[in-house]
């Protein structure tokens, strides 16, 4: 049986099952469980409606779909021009069929995310075989931040464009690489990391003029949007200037933000805000967890691998309950850098360079907000982590269970208009 038939019979079924089961978990959490919770002062009551998929950035995309772009030189106000056009444009096209803005945007994001999983599975299957393809797919689909591939955000579309561009360039399909790359930069600004990756690989592997043309074609999406901003608002960089409403003058590495995150993990938020150990329970519990981990490692041979693994999982769960979501952000971003370096010889070079370029962009925005969500949007990290889990599948299963728990809780929070990422 050739690869194509094998994929259709096995891979496509696996991808659809993974996608449906994870989206079902999100839907149950948002539509059935979230409405059971009373609304605190800093959130809204979740209802059994499309509104649970609509929060934070979703508001701005709906405004673009309904009223178009707006911008002024007043950087204290938030302007819709900060959001790139491809996602609202596709959603607007779907609206012509008769769907409301919210339903159209949900359909676009979910369809794009499913298409991403199919393309990614096929690509990884061609490179490494069935087992690795399944783990890479499971990593991307069950990561708790895949919630943003279902709600009204651009994650699904951005992953589709970047994954397709990377696969096409890796297979030397330069027309498709340029096409999908241009769509990436028309979806989100971090798509420009593809330009760096394509040019570097073109030089490193001496691919010729077609590869360089494809590399430069990636910038077509953002160039056309810049031209639109110049014609409409008289400012070619309006989409960058509008970001000051969120970022202010922040730039470079956010030392203070990352340090605060580390302190919240180690000594607790209350102690960090107070400037002294006001609540000794947090550091004491952390010390107890670390001591238990050391003992667990010391006696791992006596306990056996099963008990050792269960002990590690239990301690990690306790650590997450103690430290909160900050515990996830630091490993995802900085652990992603280390994981990419370890995998540099195993995954395609263009994927490695794209991953490092994207992480460099994330770390030089001057803020830490949404860093974990942006890191999730780097498909290179899912490939590297999936390869690792394929080597150690017995660790992979509890990790997927933990991901499912996080996905469930994140979905409830998003439905109640509480911050996730």
Buried (B, 14 or more C-beta within 10 A) or exposed (E): EEEEEEBEEBBBEBBEEBBEEBBEBBBBBBBEBBBEBEBEEEBBBBEEEBBBBBBBBBEBBBBBBEEEBBBBEEBEEBBBBBBBBBBBBBBBEBBEEEBEBBBBBBBBBBBBBBBBBBBBBBBBBBBBEBBBBBBBBBBBBBBBBBBBBBBBBBBBBBBBBBBBBBBBBBEEBBEBBBBBBBBBBBBBBBBBBBBBBBBBBBEEEEBEEBBBBBBBBBBBBBBBBBEBBEEBBEBBEBBBBBBBBBBEEBEEEBEEBBEBBEBBBBBBBEBBEEEEBEEEEBBEBBEEBEEBBEEBEEEBEEBEEEEBBBBBBBBBEBBBEBBBBBBBBBEBBBBBBEBBEEBBEBBBBBBBBBBBBBBEBBBEBBBBBBBBBBBBBBBBBBBBBBBBBBEEEEBBEBBBEBBBEBBBBBBBBBBBBBEBB
